[in-house]
C-alpha cells in the first residue's frame, strides 16, 4: 500500500474478486450543455436539444429542481429524434431505471 501522505483518494480502494465483473462501460462522447425538458414521465422524457442525436444512443442526463433540493443523473436511451423549427431537435427517450413517483413529483410539482 502507498504511503498515506502520497494517497490522493478520499477513500481506500479494495481489490475486486475475479468473479465480480463490469459487463458494460461507455464513454460520454460530448457535453453540449443545457437542454430544455419538454415533458417527462416515470419512464420517458422529451428534451429540446441544439444537437441531433442518433436513435439508440445513450445520454447521461442530470435533472435538477433547486427549489426542492433535487438532483439526479440518469441514463436515457434515445428512441426518436424530430427536427424542430429554429434548428433544434425534439429527443424522445426512455429513462433507465425509471424515476420513482417521489422523484417525478419533485420535478413536476
C-alpha positions in Angstrom: 0.0 0.0 0.0 1.2 3.5 -0.8 2.3 5.9 1.9 -0.9 7.6 3.1 0.7 11.1 2.6 1.0 10.3 -1.1 -2.5 8.9 -1.4 -4.9 11.4 -3.2 -8.0 9.3 -3.0 -10.7 10.2 -0.4 -11.2 6.6 0.5 -9.2 3.4 0.2 -10.0 1.1 -2.7 -10.2 -2.6 -2.4 -9.3 -5.2 -5.0 -12.3 -6.8 -6.6 -12.6 -10.6 -6.6 -12.2 -12.4 -10.0 -15.9 -13.3 -10.1 -17.0 -9.6 -9.9 -17.3 -8.1 -13.4 -18.2 -4.9 -15.2 -20.3 -6.0 -18.2 -20.9 -2.6 -19.6 -18.9 0.7 -19.8 -19.4 3.5 -22.3 -17.8 6.9 -22.5 -20.0 10.1 -22.7 -18.9 11.3 -26.1 -19.7 15.0 -25.9 -21.2 17.5 -23.5 -23.3 20.0 -25.4 -24.6 21.8 -22.4 -28.1 22.5 -21.2 -31.2 21.1 -22.9 -34.8 22.0 -22.2 -37.2 19.5 -20.8 -40.4 19.4 -22.8 -42.1 16.7 -20.9 -41.4 13.9 -18.5 -42.9 10.7 -17.1 -41.6 8.0 -14.8 -40.4 6.0 -17.9 -39.7 8.6 -20.5 -38.5 12.1 -21.3 -38.8 14.7 -24.1 -35.8 17.0 -24.5 -35.3 20.0 -26.8 -31.6 19.9 -27.8 -29.4 22.1 -30.0 -27.7 18.9 -31.2 -29.0 16.0 -33.4 -28.6 12.7 -31.6 -28.9 9.3 -33.3 -31.7 7.0 -32.1 -30.3 4.1 -29.9 -27.6 6.3 -28.3 -27.4 6.6 -24.6 -27.3 10.0 -22.9 -26.3 10.9 -19.3 -28.9 13.5 -18.2 -28.9 15.3 -14.9 -32.3 16.6 -13.8 -32.3 19.4 -11.2 -35.0 21.2 -9.3 -33.2 23.6 -6.9 -36.5 24.6 -5.2 -36.9 21.0 -3.9 -33.1 20.4 -3.5 -33.5 17.6 -6.1 -30.7 16.4 -8.4 -30.5 13.0 -10.2 -28.3 11.8 -13.0 -29.8 9.1 -15.1 -29.3 7.3 -18.4 -31.7 8.0 -21.3 -31.8 5.8 -24.4 -32.8 7.9 -27.4 -35.8 6.4 -29.2 -36.9 9.2 -31.5 -35.4 12.5 -32.8 -37.6 15.1 -34.6 -36.2 18.3 -36.2 -37.9 21.4 -34.9 -38.3 24.9 -36.3 -35.3 27.0 -35.5 -32.7 24.3 -35.8 -33.3 22.4 -32.6 -34.3 18.8 -32.1 -37.0 17.1 -30.0 -35.4 14.0 -28.5 -37.7 11.3 -27.1 -36.1 8.8 -24.8 -36.6 6.0 -22.3 -35.4 6.6 -18.7 -33.4 3.7 -17.2 -34.1 2.9 -14.4 -37.5 4.7 -14.3 -38.0 7.6 -11.9 -39.8 6.8 -8.7 -43.1 8.5 -8.0 -41.4 10.7 -5.5 -38.6 11.7 -7.9 -41.2 12.6 -10.6 -43.2 14.6 -8.1 -40.1 16.5 -7.1 -39.6 17.5 -10.7 -43.2 18.5 -11.8 -44.8 19.8 -8.6 
